[in-house]
């Protein structure tokens, strides 16, 4: 009789542990899915119409969508256009153009980039990815570099 009660106890204990394990997994799975965002496929878009020629004043910038990420178009004081990814290489914050500093600035941790996308100061480890800028009629077309 002792052997029967021991096997019954083992059976009930293993069933209880299995139930607790399943319950824990059921509770943790939604939390895991919330913390880990789904993978978004990268856009195959290689060029986009960023603005009209007269839309930007000299020494100003505009953030615009480029596929699944933002990009920034800057018109320098001499009328030349430059474009970069608007995603900071430090913590993926969106950068903006500061006309008072004449720099690209990341508000998250005060990262600064020059007009070539190179890091001037702050924590960003890498420069911004540059894009090609072309004018087609009255449109400004921004394209990924080949």
Buried (B, 14 or more C-beta within 10 A) or exposed (E): EEEEEEEEEEEEEEEEEEEEEEEEEEEEEEEEEEEEEEEEEEEEEBBBEBBEEEBBEEBBBBBBEBBEBBBBBBBBEEEEBBBBBBBBBBEEBBBBBEEEEEBBBBEBEEBBBEBEBBBBEBBBEEBBBBBEBEEEEEEBBBBBEE
